């Protein structure tokens, strides 16, 4: 059994075009720092954008996609602004205030909040309070996954395009994304998180 921890932020946004995007901005991981995007179109096509073959291999053996693209992928965070650039996706996000749930998460000691044990305890609450959200579950290849959230901020504005087509304005993440056992919150937001993935072989 191997345990892999990914420290970073996840931004989940919907758009008036119907495209939903889940962005990862990962600072400390077994694969180094990197950014990635999981995208679901209105037709249900699930696309992964990853910067390297190693990153793509780990993600696509954990989540489900219809298409995987390897391409340069940059996530730049300056203050409350996120700027995402790749050949397929451009996205600019404005991050707003801490949400009420974020204030509750901040009250929990970070070591506790990031632990798989805590993710297991709060999973029933997350299921009820946040439609589509789970904090623990089983992914592909029998991998067990735990999301330890430590903060939550609202996304207040978005502009961007996918393959040159405008995404439109900011909208809820609805319907929930179907990459794995959990989606991001329906309200566009940025979650500070420690993701723990338990594998049998990697």
ABEGO torsion letter per residue (X at the ends): XBBBBBBEBBBBBBBAAGBBBBBBBBABBAAEBBBBBBBBBAAGBBBBBBABAAAAAAAAAABBBABBBBBBBBBBBBEABBBBBBAABBBBBBBBBBBAAAAAAAABBAAAAABAAAAAAAAAAAAAABBGBBABEBBBGGBBBBBBBABBBBBABBBEBBGGBBAEBBBBBOBBBAABABBBBABBBBBBBBBBBBBABX
